[in-house]
Amino acid sequence: MADRKIETRDSEMVLSMTFLPLLVVNILVVFVANAFFPEVVVLGTRSISPTLGIFLSMAVLAMVNTLVVSVVRGYEQSRNRMFSSTEWMVVSFVVSFLGIWMIARVPEKLGLGVASWTVVLVLALAMDFLQGMVMMQTEKWRKKSS
């Protein structure tokens, strides 16, 4: 019984260590995109400030990404086969693309608007690359500290 509780704490720590870096990367990518291309990546609404808009929309995306990481890890364990880096990058790209697209469809609720699907594609590629780098470093740090 004690072992099960330790596993739960460990998985909660992994979820936290997944959510926070993803949130930071997502916010940075969208912030930079908005700074350079404010006409195609729009933050905020009449009732939502740009700061709240970026935080709300990217927190939702980070939660979706974290959920997908948990589901994929469960899938890996059930199949006794780990995903390769390429497979993780493909999953991350698809989730980021679909997540940004869905979030951008409700800009009045989450405060993020994009001009077209090509903007979503570029954002998803940038997030995929940076999330991959950050998550690999996070995993190395987690293994080193264990």
Salt bridges, closest charged atoms under 4 A:
GLU87 OE2 - ARG81 NH2 2.69
GLU139 OE1 - ARG73 NH2 3.82
GLU139 OE2 - ARG142 NH2 2.83
